[in-house]
Amino acid sequence: MKKTHIVLLILVVAALSVLVSVFGDFSTYETFASATTKQPGKSYYVIGVLAKDKEMIYDPKTDANHFSFYAKDKAGNLNKVIFNGEKPRDIEKSEQIVMLGHLEGGTFHCSKIQMKCPSKYKKDMVAVGSSS
């Protein structure tokens, strides 16, 4: 191999290493229980369903950017969720909720919500809510 090929190969490997370290936060889905054992303050994705039998609190007159509800993760753990944003429309009709946030004091503080909603016309319809 020529010296230029070796140098080029080293540069490609270095560039790939930089890309993986920058974009290397390939998040996996956690449960509420596993998110408690992880690094405090770091955000994780949790997939769950809305606990429709528990209370949902949203009063746009008092605070339009505060919505709290209960969700059950895939392992069956029930947890209180506080979303810092307005209540996503039709959250009651969602089949699944993907929440991005962190656990703090036993409560999951959520900064982003994605809902998988049922639809009779489209197979996968996604509604997104996010706090800015």
Secondary structure, DSSP 8 states (H G I E B T S, - for coil): --HHHHHHHHHHHHHHHHHHHHS-----EE-HHHHHSS-TT--EEEEEEE-TTS--EE-TTT-TT-EEEEEEETT--EEEEEESS---TTGGG-SEEEEEEEEETTEEEEEEEEEEE--SS-S-EEEEEE--
